[in-house]
Amino acid sequence: MKPLRDCIAVVTGASRGAGRGIAHELGAAGATVYVTGRSTRAAAADTYGRFLAQGSLAAMPGSIDDTADEVTTAGGHGIAVRCDHTDPAQVRELFARVERERGRLDLLVNNAWGGHETLTHEYLSAPFWEQPLAHWESMFDHGVKNHVIACQLAAPLFVRQQRGLVVTTTFRDRDRYVKGNLFYDLAKATMSRLAFAVAEELRPHGVTSLAVSPGWMRTEIILAAFQTDEASWHERPPLARTESPRYVGRAVAALAADPDVHRRTGGVYQVGDLAREYGFTDIDGRVIPPFELA
């Protein structure tokens, strides 16, 4: 069954991680997915030098082309579009292209995130007064701002349609503080608030906006940090609480297929809770409960 066979979606920041998992699962449900980001097979994004210098990776993994191929192989239609989501002109052209080619947009997944551009081991648990202000640029200017731009430029299309769904990926653990990175905590809280604010403004137009919070994902970067892969991660006890990026993908696909999803507008939902409500599992068959900070 392909419950999203008529769905036209845009997933931002889909070269790797959560974006890739979301795009894959939307494809498995039959959707046409515009896969966006800066990393292509021909040229990777060039802003991760500091992160890569730590040595766990020689280059950032994944590309929008790889993800688009996965979408198509899974049963949907993947379309790779290189887009720097910090550039309003490129984002405006992205949505104009979707409207030209498909006539509508059903789902926008805001996931583009630049936080890894300045993340290093030495700052993972440092007090905020010892952390660089460069985190503000990577997490707000290349993170939160990306989502604001996409919402602002997609909104006219949604308003004309008088329907649509915006899903913002975030992180939330019952309002607990993410100790060790004030900038990350602020950025994710702002993304959750953005989903609520957009919901309030678009509610009269029949458009739904909400945020989804995955747990600790086994992204390509996490697997590399633990020197393992998806086939062997079970051999690393610290990864026992992790979930695959496709778990959040299944959450987004379930929300997109829900005819009554508008009742959720403005909310922040943890993937583990959505799994119980919608009856999906992670790729290994587990229903992983909502993530909690230790």
Secondary structure by P-SEA (a helix, b strand, c coil): ccccccbbbbbccccccaaaaaaaaaaaaccccccccccccccccccccccccccccccccccaaaaaaaaaaacbbbbbbbcccccaaaaaaaaaaaaaacccccbbbccccccccccccccccccccccccccccccccccaaaaaaaaaaaaaaaaaaccbbbbbbbbbcccccccccaaaaaaaaaaaaaaaaaaaaaccccbbbbbbbbcccccaaaaaaacccccccccccccccccccaaaaaaaaaaaacccccccccbbbbaaaaaaaacccccccccccccccc
